[in-house]
Amino acid sequence: MPTLVVLTGPTAVGKTETALQLAEQLGSPIINADSRQLYRDLPIGTAAPTAEQQQRVKHYFVGTLAIDQYYSAARYEQEVMELTAQLFKTHDTLLLTGGAMLYIDAVCKGIDDIPTIDDEVRQHIRERLHNEGLEQLKNELRILDPEYYAQVDLHNTQRIVHAVEICYQTGRTYTSYRTRAAAPRPFRIVKVGLLREREDLFNRINLRVEQMLHDGLMDETRRMQPYREYNALNTVGYKEMFQVLDGTWTLDFAKERMKKNTRVYAKKQMTWFKRDSNMHWLHPDDPAILSKIRELI
C-alpha cells in the first residue's frame, strides 16, 4: 500500500531542511501543509521555501493563492486527496510537511460535516465582533465550548468567530462536530513529529523573528496594508507590524510581542500534536534521523 509520510512539529523547529533531505532520499515531492505559505505575497512572514529550496525538490501548495482568495481546510483536503491519487501512480511514498494542525488533520482524518451558518447568525456574530471585540467572543466561547477553547489558536479571529457561530446556530458545541471517526484513506499514514528542548526552540523562534525583520518583513507588511482585513494576514507577524505602521507600537515593542506570540503559538501546536498517539517523535539534529524515518516507513 502507498505511504504518506507526515512530517510536522512546532514553528521554527527545523522542518524545512529535514523535509528537503527526506524528500530527496524518498524521491518524493513535498506537499506543503502550512496554511499561510499558500499565499504568494507572504514569503517572508510565513518563512516560505525559497526559490533555491523549491528547485531542490518540487513543492505543491506553496505560493498558489492571491492574498484576497478564500481558502479552507475542506478545500485543502479535497485538493490534496486529488493530488495524491495522481502522484501515487508513480511514487510509492509521498511527503507532506508543515505545522498547520487543522490542515494536517484534514488530510489524515477528513473534515467534519459542520453545518452551514445562516446569514442572520453570521451577521449577528460579525456585528458583535465589531462592537464588542474579539475578547468578548473568546470569553463566550470559553463558556459555550471550553474544550475547543483550550485547543484553538486564540489569535485566530476566524476560528473563534466560526466556533461561536456554530454554538449559536445549533445549540451544540463546535467540539461535538469534530469528533467523528476518521475518514478511510487509500494509503498508509506515518506521522513524524520534530521536537526540541523548550529553551532551544524558543531561542530559534527569537532568531527567526530577527531574521524576518532583517529580510524585510516590515516592507512586506506595508505592501499588504490594503488587504489587512483578509484572514491570511490575521496571523502572528503581520498583526504586530500593522500596529507599528499604525503608530500604536514601536518596532522594538512589536518585535518582542511577535516573539512572545510565536512562542505561544508553538506551545499550542505542541499541545495539539502531543495528543496524537500515532506520532513518532524525533530530534531534528539527530544525525540518524533520516534512517530512523525510513525504518518507520
C-alpha positions as CSV (number, residue, x, y, z in Angstrom):
1,M,0.0,0.0,0.0
2,P,1.3,3.5,-0.8
3,T,2.5,5.5,2.2
4,L,2.1,9.2,3.1
5,V,4.8,10.4,5.5
6,V,3.6,13.4,7.6
7,L,6.5,15.4,8.9
8,T,5.3,18.1,11.4
9,G,6.2,19.9,14.6
10,P,6.1,23.5,16.0
11,T,7.1,26.5,14.2
12,A,10.9,27.1,13.8
13,V,11.7,23.5,15.0
14,G,13.6,22.7,11.8
15,K,11.0,21.1,9.5
16,T,12.2,22.6,6.2
17,E,15.7,21.2,5.9
18,T,14.7,17.8,7.3
19,A,11.9,17.7,4.8
20,L,14.1,18.6,1.9
21,Q,16.7,15.9,2.8
22,L,14.0,13.3,3.4
23,A,12.2,14.2,0.1
24,E,15.4,13.8,-1.8
25,Q,16.0,10.4,-0.3
26,L,12.5,9.2,-1.0
27,G,12.4,10.7,-4.5
28,S,9.2,12.5,-3.4
29,P,7.9,16.0,-4.0
30,I,6.9,18.0,-0.9
31,I,3.2,18.6,-0.2
32,N,3.0,21.8,1.9
33,A,0.8,21.8,5.0
34,D,1.3,25.4,6.1
35,S,-1.9,27.3,5.5
36,R,-0.2,30.7,5.2
37,Q,2.5,29.6,2.8
38,L,-0.2,29.0,0.1
39,Y,-0.3,32.8,-0.3
40,R,2.3,34.0,-2.8
41,D,2.7,37.6,-1.4
42,L,3.8,36.5,2.1
43,P,7.2,34.7,1.6
44,I,9.0,36.4,4.5
45,G,6.4,36.4,7.2
46,T,5.5,32.8,6.5
47,A,9.1,31.5,6.2
48,A,8.1,30.0,2.8
49,P,10.5,27.7,1.0
50,T,13.0,29.8,-1.1
51,A,13.3,29.5,-4.8
52,E,16.5,27.6,-4.3
53,Q,14.8,25.1,-2.0
54,Q,11.9,24.7,-4.5
55,Q,14.5,23.9,-7.2
56,R,15.9,21.2,-5.0
57,V,12.5,19.5,-4.5
58,K,9.2,20.0,-6.3
59,H,6.7,21.7,-3.9
60,Y,3.0,21.7,-4.1
61,F,0.7,24.3,-2.3
62,V,3.3,27.0,-2.0
63,G,2.6,30.5,-3.3
64,T,-0.5,29.3,-5.2
65,L,-3.0,31.9,-3.9
66,A,-3.5,35.6,-4.2
67,I,-4.0,37.4,-0.9
68,D,-7.7,38.0,-1.5
69,Q,-8.5,34.4,-2.4
70,Y,-10.6,32.5,0.0
71,Y,-9.4,29.1,1.0
72,S,-10.4,26.4,3.6
73,A,-9.2,23.2,5.2
74,A,-12.1,21.4,3.4
75,R,-10.8,22.6,0.0
76,Y,-7.3,21.7,1.0
77,E,-8.4,18.2,1.9
78,Q,-10.1,17.7,-1.5
79,E,-7.2,19.1,-3.5
80,V,-4.5,17.1,-1.6
81,M,-6.6,13.9,-2.0
82,E,-6.8,14.5,-5.7
83,L,-3.1,15.3,-5.9
84,T,-2.0,12.2,-4.0
85,A,-4.2,10.0,-6.2
86,Q,-2.2,11.1,-9.2
87,L,1.2,11.1,-7.5
88,F,0.8,7.6,-6.1
89,K,0.6,6.3,-9.6
90,T,4.4,7.0,-9.9
91,H,5.5,7.2,-6.3
92,D,5.3,4.6,-3.5
93,T,5.9,7.2,-0.8
94,L,4.9,10.9,-0.6
95,L,5.9,13.5,1.9
96,L,3.5,16.1,3.5
97,T,5.1,18.6,5.8
98,G,4.0,21.7,7.7
99,G,2.6,22.9,11.0
100,A,-1.0,23.8,10.2
101,M,-2.8,21.5,12.6
102,L,-6.2,21.7,11.0
103,Y,-4.8,21.1,7.5
104,I,-2.9,18.0,8.6
105,D,-5.9,16.6,10.4
106,A,-8.0,17.3,7.2
107,V,-5.7,15.1,5.2
108,C,-5.2,12.4,7.8
109,K,-8.7,12.2,9.2
110,G,-11.1,14.2,7.0
111,I,-13.1,17.3,7.6
112,D,-16.2,17.0,9.9
113,D,-19.6,17.6,8.4
114,I,-20.2,21.0,10.0
115,P,-23.5,22.8,9.4
116,T,-23.6,25.9,7.1
117,I,-24.2,29.1,9.0
118,D,-27.3,31.1,8.3
119,D,-26.7,34.6,7.0
120,E,-28.6,36.1,10.0
121,V,-26.4,34.3,12.6
122,R,-23.3,35.2,10.7
123,Q,-24.3,38.9,10.5
124,H,-25.2,38.9,14.2
125,I,-21.8,37.5,15.3
126,R,-19.9,39.8,12.9
127,E,-21.7,42.8,14.4
128,R,-20.8,41.6,17.9
129,L,-17.2,41.2,16.8
130,H,-17.1,44.8,15.5
131,N,-19.0,46.3,18.5
132,E,-17.7,44.2,21.4
133,G,-14.3,43.0,20.2
134,L,-12.7,39.6,20.0
135,E,-12.0,39.3,23.7
136,Q,-15.7,39.2,24.4
137,L,-16.3,36.4,21.9
138,K,-13.3,34.5,23.4
139,N,-14.9,34.7,26.8
140,E,-18.2,33.5,25.4
141,L,-16.5,30.6,23.6
142,R,-14.8,29.6,26.9
143,I,-18.3,29.2,28.4
144,L,-20.0,27.6,25.4
145,D,-17.3,25.2,24.4
146,P,-14.4,25.0,26.9
147,E,-12.9,22.0,25.2
148,Y,-12.4,23.8,21.9
149,Y,-11.4,27.0,23.7
150,A,-8.5,25.0,25.2
151,Q,-7.3,23.9,21.8
152,V,-8.0,26.8,19.4
153,D,-5.4,29.4,18.4
154,L,-6.8,32.3,20.4
155,H,-5.1,34.7,17.9
156,N,-7.1,33.3,15.0
157,T,-10.2,35.5,14.8
158,Q,-11.8,33.5,12.0
159,R,-11.8,30.2,14.1
160,I,-13.1,31.9,17.2
161,V,-15.9,33.5,15.3
162,H,-16.8,30.3,13.4
163,A,-16.9,28.3,16.6
164,V,-19.3,30.8,18.3
165,E,-21.4,30.8,15.1
166,I,-21.8,27.0,15.3
167,C,-22.8,27.2,19.0
168,Y,-25.5,29.8,18.2
169,Q,-26.7,28.1,15.1
170,T,-27.1,24.6,16.5
171,G,-27.2,24.9,20.3
172,R,-24.3,22.4,20.3
173,T,-20.6,22.8,20.9
174,Y,-18.3,23.1,18.0
175,T,-16.3,20.2,19.5
176,S,-19.3,17.9,19.1
177,Y,-19.0,18.3,15.3
178,R,-15.2,17.5,15.4
179,T,-15.2,14.1,17.0
180,R,-16.4,11.7,14.3
181,A,-14.4,8.7,13.2
182,A,-11.5,9.3,10.8
183,A,-12.3,9.0,7.1
184,P,-10.8,6.0,5.4
185,R,-7.7,6.7,3.3
186,P,-6.3,4.6,0.4
187,F,-2.8,4.9,1.8
188,R,-0.8,4.3,5.0
189,I,0.0,7.3,7.1
190,V,3.3,7.6,9.0
191,K,3.4,10.6,11.3
192,V,6.8,12.0,12.4
193,G,7.0,14.9,14.8
194,L,10.1,17.0,15.3
195,L,10.8,18.0,18.9
196,R,13.4,20.2,20.6
197,E,14.0,21.3,24.2
198,R,11.8,24.2,25.1
199,E,14.7,26.7,25.5
200,D,16.3,25.7,22.3
201,L,13.0,26.0,20.4
202,F,12.3,29.4,21.9
203,N,15.8,30.6,21.0
204,R,15.2,29.5,17.4
205,I,11.9,31.4,17.4
206,N,13.6,34.6,18.6
207,L,16.3,34.3,16.0
208,R,13.7,33.6,13.2
209,V,11.8,36.8,14.2
210,E,15.1,38.8,14.0
211,Q,15.8,37.3,10.6
212,M,12.4,38.0,9.2
213,L,12.7,41.7,10.1
214,H,16.2,41.8,8.6
215,D,14.8,40.2,5.4
216,G,12.1,42.9,5.0
217,L,9.0,41.8,7.0
218,M,8.1,45.5,7.5
219,D,8.2,46.3,3.8
220,E,6.2,43.1,3.1
221,T,3.6,44.1,5.6
222,R,3.4,47.7,4.2
223,R,2.6,46.2,0.8
224,M,-0.2,44.2,2.4
225,Q,-1.8,47.3,4.1
226,P,-4.8,47.4,1.6
227,Y,-5.6,43.8,2.4
228,R,-5.1,43.7,6.2
229,E,-8.7,42.7,6.9
230,Y,-8.2,39.4,5.0
231,N,-7.8,36.3,7.2
232,A,-4.4,35.4,5.6
233,L,-3.0,38.4,7.4
234,N,-4.7,37.8,10.7
235,T,-1.6,36.0,11.9
236,V,1.4,36.5,14.1
237,G,4.0,38.8,12.5
238,Y,1.7,40.8,10.3
239,K,-0.6,41.8,13.2
240,E,2.3,43.2,15.2
241,M,3.8,45.0,12.2
242,F,0.4,46.6,11.4
243,Q,0.5,48.1,14.9
244,V,3.8,49.7,14.1
245,L,2.5,51.1,10.8
246,D,-0.5,52.5,12.7
247,G,1.9,54.2,15.1
248,T,0.4,52.3,18.0
249,W,3.6,50.3,18.9
250,T,7.3,50.9,18.5
251,L,9.2,48.5,16.3
252,D,11.1,47.2,19.3
253,F,7.9,46.5,21.3
254,A,6.3,44.9,18.3
255,K,9.3,42.7,17.8
256,E,9.2,41.4,21.3
257,R,5.5,40.9,21.2
258,M,5.9,38.9,17.9
259,K,8.5,36.7,19.6
260,K,6.2,36.1,22.5
261,N,3.1,35.4,20.4
262,T,5.1,33.0,18.2
263,R,6.2,31.1,21.3
264,V,2.6,30.9,22.5
265,Y,1.6,29.5,19.1
266,A,4.4,26.9,19.2
267,K,3.1,25.7,22.6
268,K,-0.4,25.5,21.2
269,Q,0.9,23.4,18.3
270,M,2.8,21.1,20.7
271,T,-0.3,20.6,22.8
272,W,-2.3,19.6,19.7
273,F,0.4,17.3,18.3
274,K,1.2,15.5,21.6
275,R,-2.4,14.3,21.8
276,D,-1.8,12.1,18.7
277,S,-0.7,8.7,19.9
278,N,0.4,7.8,16.4
279,M,3.1,10.4,16.3
280,H,6.7,9.3,16.3
281,W,8.9,11.9,18.0
282,L,12.5,12.6,16.8
283,H,15.0,15.4,17.3
284,P,15.8,17.2,14.0
285,D,19.5,17.3,14.8
286,D,19.8,13.6,15.3
287,P,22.4,12.5,12.7
288,A,20.4,9.3,12.1
289,I,17.0,11.0,11.8
290,L,16.6,10.1,8.1
291,S,17.4,6.4,8.6
292,K,15.0,6.3,11.6
293,I,12.2,7.7,9.5
294,R,13.0,5.3,6.7
295,E,12.7,2.4,9.2
296,L,9.2,3.7,10.2
297,I,8.1,3.5,6.5
